Amino acid sequence: MRGEAQVAEGGSLVVSTGSHTGRSPKDKFIVRDGSTESTIWWDNNRAMTRAHFQALKQDFLVHARNSNLFIQDLIAGADPLHELPARVICENAWHALFIQHLLIAPASGKAFTPRLTIIDLHSGLGPWGHGELICVESAGTPPYERARALWGDVASMADGSAAGAILEGDWLSGAHRLAPHAEVTGGALQIGDASTPGSQTIRVNSTAPVYNLVVNATNSPTAQLVTNGLTVKKDVTIAGGTLNANGLNMNVGGNWTNNGAFTAGAGTVTFNGATAQTIGGSVDTTFAYLTINNTAGVSLGRPALVNNQLTLTSGLLTLGGYNLTMGASVSAISGTFGDTRMIVAAGAGALCKQFAANGSYAYPIGAATGASEYLSLIHI
């Protein structure tokens, strides 16, 4: 039995196919080219490129060289006028037996020239397959056309031109688990576009970092973090709508541009880039907890408010021409201060403090002259 089947009571041959109990029509593909373009009903058949087919065929042939194969010449169709000679190549004995019940053995001594070859291999066809650039939107839609403008030849899962099945779930986390040694590099994770319903909340849950994060202005979407904090390796751009951190932490490696709304909750936003960073935009940003951890420094390009805690771990926080306000709940700035870890208030911008009661507050404010200084606070 080669470990493939069992004989049941009564002599029947029984094979367990596991979870796959029938046909899988969404896994059937036809090469779409000049010879098939007008002969296939593409609304209900999935397409693949000839190059993709050749790559998969090469994988099959490499695997077949080290396999014990069953090769049979059979005929599909009982009418001699319409019969189709087929050569069937498979590696499982029960597959070879099964196809004999579907097709017809040719007459003895009759010349046989196959017009169709079926290669049935299913085991050991790793490693991971051959990829294609795919888009979840249909051809002609703005996201699809944007993908084509960026990367050229792009297939669509929505209209069947992609060989890949529709993928659901957290692909970023999946990629990080499959290749933990790899670093995510790419364009932007954009939340919302012209097709997004108005005021839609889109949840973001990723344990893997994203390169850039953009909350689109069109239709005022809300990007809400859930379960896990988020690391953005480059820029965070709130072009419109709302970024809701939902009390979760964010690490930002690039610039922060707020032209919409930011809701921090009780989360910490840490600026930890390798080059100088800016907190800017057209709208003031309110942080709950703000940490500066960048030896190249962070500068304000817009007024900002810290409600709970400012931590200076590394680098200068330069105010320039904009005010930085400490909320009434901020009693002190956390960190070990010195010439390279302080607030630089050498321009028109000032460090401001909101007071809910009388108290004494010391803040590391300097003018970047090589020595830390303590300048006066503005009482608001």
C-alpha positions in Angstrom: 0.0 0.0 0.0 3.1 2.2 0.2 1.5 3.8 3.3 -1.0 5.6 1.1 -4.3 3.7 1.7 -6.0 0.9 3.7 -8.3 -1.9 2.7 -11.6 -1.7 4.5 -14.0 -4.5 5.4 -15.4 -5.8 2.1 -12.3 -5.1 0.1 -12.7 -1.4 -0.6 -9.6 0.8 -0.9 -9.8 3.7 1.5 -7.7 6.8 1.4 -7.7 9.7 3.8 -7.2 13.1 2.1 -7.1 15.0 5.4 -8.8 18.4 5.4 -9.0 18.5 1.5 -12.1 16.6 0.7 -13.0 18.0 -2.8 -11.9 20.2 -5.6 -10.4 23.6 -5.0 -11.6 25.8 -7.9 -9.9 29.0 -6.6 -6.5 27.2 -6.8 -6.9 26.5 -10.6 -5.2 28.9 -12.9 -4.9 29.3 -16.7 -2.1 31.1 -18.5 -3.5 34.3 -19.9 -1.8 35.2 -23.2 -2.7 35.8 -26.9 -3.9 32.2 -27.4 -6.3 32.2 -24.4 -7.4 35.8 -24.1 -10.5 35.4 -26.2 -11.2 31.7 -25.6 -11.5 31.6 -21.8 -14.4 33.0 -19.7 -12.1 35.1 -17.4 -15.0 36.2 -15.2 -14.9 32.8 -13.5 -11.4 31.5 -14.3 -8.2 32.7 -12.6 -5.3 33.8 -14.7 -1.5 33.5 -14.3 1.4 34.8 -16.5 3.4 32.5 -18.7 6.5 33.4 -16.8 4.9 32.3 -13.5 3.8 29.1 -15.1 7.3 28.3 -16.4 8.7 29.0 -12.9 6.3 26.5 -11.3 6.9 24.0 -14.1 10.6 24.1 -13.4 10.0 23.4 -9.7 7.9 20.4 -10.7 10.6 19.0 -13.0 13.4 19.4 -10.5 11.3 17.6 -7.9 10.4 14.9 -10.4 14.0 14.0 -11.0 14.3 12.5 -7.5 10.8 10.9 -7.4 9.4 7.5 -8.3 6.7 8.3 -10.8 3.7 6.5 -12.4 3.3 7.4 -16.1 0.2 6.4 -17.9 -1.1 7.1 -21.4 -4.9 7.4 -21.3 -7.8 8.9 -23.3 -10.4 11.4 -22.2 -13.7 10.9 -24.0 -15.3 7.8 -25.5 -16.1 9.3 -28.9 -13.1 8.8 -31.3 -14.0 12.1 -33.0 -13.6 14.1 -29.9 -11.2 12.1 -27.7 -8.3 13.8 -26.1 -5.1 11.7 -25.6 -3.5 12.5 -22.2 -0.3 11.5 -20.5 -0.7 11.5 -16.8 2.4 11.6 -14.5 1.9 11.2 -10.7 3.9 10.2 -7.7 1.1 8.5 -5.6 0.0 5.0 -6.5 -3.6 5.7 -5.5 -3.7 8.8 -7.8 -2.5 6.6 -10.6 -5.3 4.1 -9.8 -7.9 6.8 -9.5 -7.2 8.3 -12.9 -7.8 4.9 -14.5 -11.4 5.2 -13.3 -11.8 8.7 -14.9 -10.0 8.1 -18.3 -10.0 5.2 -20.8 -7.0 2.9 -21.6 -6.2 3.2 -25.4 -6.6 0.2 -27.6 -3.6 -2.2 -27.6 -1.2 -1.5 -30.4 -2.8 1.9 -31.4 -0.3 4.7 -31.9 -0.5 7.2 -29.1 0.5 10.9 -29.2 -0.5 12.9 -26.1 -2.2 16.3 -26.7 -2.4 17.0 -23.0 0.1 16.3 -20.2 -1.1 16.2 -16.6 1.7 16.4 -13.9 0.4 15.5 -10.5 3.0 16.2 -7.8 2.1 17.4 -4.4 4.8 16.6 -1.8 8.0 18.4 -1.1 7.5 21.2 -3.5 9.2 23.8 -1.2 10.9 26.1 -0.6 8.5 29.0 -0.7 7.1 29.7 -4.1 7.4 32.4 -6.7 5.9 35.7 -5.8 4.1 38.4 -7.8 3.2 42.0 -7.1 -0.5 41.9 -6.1 -3.1 44.4 -5.1 -6.3 43.8 -3.2 -8.2 46.2 -5.4 -9.6 45.7 -8.9 -7.9 47.0 -12.0 -8.9 50.6 -12.7 -9.5 51.6 -9.1 -7.3 54.4 -7.6 -5.4 52.1 -5.3 -4.6 49.7 -8.1 -3.5 52.5 -10.4 -1.3 53.9 -7.6 0.3 50.5 -7.2 1.0 50.3 -10.9 2.5 53.8 -11.0 4.9 52.7 -8.1 5.8 49.2 -9.1 4.8 48.6 -12.7 3.2 45.2 -13.5 0.7 44.5 -10.7 -1.9 41.8 -10.5 -5.2 42.0 -8.7 -6.7 39.5 -6.2 -10.1 41.1 -6.6 -10.5 40.4 -10.4 -8.6 37.1 -10.5 -5.5 38.3 -12.4 -3.3 37.4 -9.5 -2.2 33.8 -8.9 -2.3 34.5 -5.1 -5.5 33.8 -3.1 -7.1 36.6 -1.2 -5.1 37.1 2.0 -6.8 38.1 5.2 -5.3 39.0 8.6 -2.2 40.7 9.9 0.2 40.3 7.1 2.9 42.4 8.8 2.9 40.1 11.8 3.0 37.1 9.5 6.0 38.4 7.6 7.8 39.1 10.9 7.2 35.6 12.1 8.2 34.0 8.8 11.4 36.1 8.6 12.3 37.3 12.0 15.8 38.3 10.8 14.5 40.6 8.2 13.7 44.3 8.4 10.5 45.7 7.0 11.3 48.2 4.3 8.8 49.8 2.0 6.6 52.7 1.3 3.8 53.8 3.6 1.0 52.2 5.6 -1.8 54.5 4.5 -5.0 54.6 6.4 -8.0 55.6 4.3 -8.5 56.9 0.7 -11.3 58.2 -1.5 -13.1 54.8 -1.3 -13.1 54.8 2.5 -16.6 55.5 4.1 -16.8 58.7 5.9 -15.5 58.8 9.5 -14.5 55.1 9.3 -12.4 53.7 12.2 -9.6 51.4 10.9 -7.8 49.3 13.6 -4.1 48.8 13.4 -2.5 45.9 15.2 1.1 45.0 14.3 4.0 43.6 16.2 6.3 44.3 13.2 7.5 47.8 12.4 6.1 49.8 9.5 8.2 52.2 7.4 5.9 55.2 7.2 2.5 55.8 8.6 0.0 58.1 6.8 -3.5 58.9 8.0 -5.2 60.2 4.9 -7.3 63.4 4.9 -10.1 62.2 2.6 -13.3 61.2 4.4 -11.7 61.8 7.9 -10.8 58.2 8.8 -9.6 57.3 12.3 -6.5 55.0 12.6 -6.8 53.3 16.0 -4.1 51.2 17.5 -5.3 48.0 19.2 -3.5 45.4 21.4 0.0 46.3 20.4 2.0 49.6 20.3 3.4 50.6 17.0 7.0 51.3 15.7 7.3 53.5 12.7 10.8 53.5 11.3 10.4 56.8 9.4 7.7 59.4 9.3 4.3 59.7 10.9 2.0 62.0 8.9 -1.5 62.8 10.0 -2.7 64.4 6.8 -6.2 64.6 8.2 -8.6 62.5 10.2 -7.4 61.1 13.6 -4.6 59.0 14.8 -5.7 57.4 18.1 -2.9 55.7 20.0 -5.6 54.2 22.3 -3.2 54.4 25.3 -0.5 52.3 23.5 3.1 53.3 23.0 4.6 54.5 19.7 8.2 54.7 18.6 8.9 57.2 15.8 12.2 57.2 13.8 11.4 60.1 11.5 9.4 63.3 11.5 6.0 63.9 13.0 3.5 66.0 11.0 0.1 66.6 12.5 -2.5 68.3 10.2 -5.4 66.5 11.8 -5.9 65.1 15.3 -3.9 62.9 17.6 -5.3 61.1 20.7 -2.6 59.7 22.9 -4.6 58.2 25.8 -2.0 57.1 28.4 0.6 56.0 25.8 4.1 57.3 25.3 5.5 58.6 22.1 9.2 58.1 21.8 11.3 59.9 19.2 14.3 57.6 18.7 15.6 58.3 15.2 19.2 58.2 14.1 19.0 61.6 12.4 17.5 64.9 13.5 13.7 64.8 13.9 11.0 67.4 13.8 7.5 67.6 15.5 5.5 69.8 13.2 2.4 70.2 11.1 -0.4 72.7 11.0 -2.1 71.5 14.2 -0.6 71.5 17.8 0.0 68.1 19.1 -0.9 67.0 22.7 1.2 64.2 24.1 0.4 62.3 27.3 4.0 61.0 27.7 6.8 62.2 25.5 10.3 60.7 25.4 13.3 62.2 23.5 15.9 59.5 22.8 17.9 60.8 19.8 21.5 62.0 20.1 20.9 64.0 16.9 18.1 65.9 18.6 14.4 66.7 18.1 13.1 70.2 17.2 9.6 71.7 17.4 8.1 72.9 14.1 4.8 73.6 15.9 3.7 74.2 19.5 3.2 71.1 21.6 1.7 70.2 24.9 2.8 67.4 27.3 0.1 66.5 29.8 1.8 63.9 32.0 5.6 63.4 31.6 8.5 64.5 29.5 11.5 62.3 29.6 14.9 63.3 28.2 16.9 60.1 27.6 19.3 61.4 25.0 19.7 64.4 22.8 18.5 68.0 22.8 14.9 69.1 22.5 15.1 72.4 20.6 12.1 74.8 20.8 13.1 77.2 18.0 10.2 79.6 17.6 7.5 77.5 19.2 6.3 77.0 22.8 6.4 73.7 24.6 3.8 73.5 27.4 4.0 71.3 30.4 0.5 70.4 31.7 -0.6 70.9 35.2 0.1 67.2 36.0 3.7 67.4 35.0 5.7 67.9 38.2 9.2 67.4 36.8 11.1 66.3 33.7 12.5 62.9 33.9 16.1 62.0 33.0 19.7 62.8 33.9 20.4 66.3 32.4 23.5 68.0 31.0 24.9 69.7 28.0 23.6 67.0 25.7 20.3 66.3 27.4 18.3 69.4 27.9 15.7 71.8 26.4 17.2 74.4 24.1 15.2 77.7 24.3 17.4 80.1 22.4 14.8 81.5 20.0 11.3 82.9 20.4 9.9 79.7 21.7 9.5 79.2 25.5 9.0 76.4 27.9 5.6 77.0 29.5 4.1 75.4 32.7 0.5 75.1 33.6 -0.1 75.3 37.4 -2.9 73.8 39.3 -1.4 74.7 42.6 1.6 76.5 44.1 4.8 74.6 43.8 8.5 74.6 42.9 9.6 73.3 39.5 13.1 72.9 38.1 13.5 72.3 34.4 16.8 71.8 32.4 16.6 74.7 29.9 19.7 75.9 28.1 20.8 78.0 25.1 23.0 75.3 23.5 26.1 77.3 24.4 27.9 74.3 25.8 26.7 74.6 29.3 23.2 73.8 30.8 21.4 76.8 32.2 18.2 77.3 34.0 16.0 79.9 32.6 12.7 81.3 33.9 9.3 79.6 33.2 6.3 81.4 31.9 3.3 81.0 34.3 0.1 80.3 32.4 
